[in-house]
Amino acid sequence: MRLFASELLKIRTAPRTVIGLLLAELAVVAVGTASTIDSATSSGAPPGFESPAERNLERDLIGAVSSSLLFALILGVLVITWEYRHGTITQTFLVTPVRERVVGIKMLAAAVVGAALVVPALILMLVIAEIWVGDKLQFGGHELALMGRVFLGAAIVGALGLEIGAGIGRQLGAILLAFAWAAFVEPALSIWGSIQPYLPLHALFQGVLGNGDASLSLGRGLLTIAVYLAALGTTAVVLTRRRDIT
């Protein structure tokens, strides 16, 4: 528990990085929320007749909040790579020589803080939506479940980011690897439809977040993600134990 509190303290005492990520996240969510509401309310439907976009407005607004997952991933990478960058990882491993324990605690901290990043994004979305189209919003049980999935997704990508960062050991390299996979590698692999359900981003967005018409079940998505978490976590521990930090 003390080690976990120490990791949260390290994140809290890096205010410029965290505030920078938070401001960027809020800007993206604000633009996404505004464009979602604008496209839904400018359809020109007759009074009393909702357009399909308006009927799905709540779901799409929650989708705008899911952009916070990108920043949870980046923060997860930074949780360990900024220690390598500033040389404080040596003191961390001297205090806690069992390196796999350090990686595990950092992964838990990255998951918790990643999920916490959803809170300001969600509040901002609700404030903008209430001011703009408050009378049209009807958040019910289904929408609350979708919000819960966003929190879960942010925790997952925070942990994944930590594992990638622990394996690579460098901020830029880890972030570039994550973005290259998302932008190029997985879309290329998705050409083969038979393996698409087993790819991590597909499992995350279709299974965990429930996006798309032919979404995977939550259980299957979580199972697929769990396999990737275990594989990346094992790789991160092995590489961390072998890495010279002197």
Helices and strands as residue ranges (DSSP letters): H 2-12, H 15-41, H 52-55, H 57-65, H 68-86, H 89-95, H 99-116, H 118-133, G 134-136, H 141-168, H 171-180, I 181-185, H 186-189, G 196-198, H 200-202, I 203-208, H 218-242
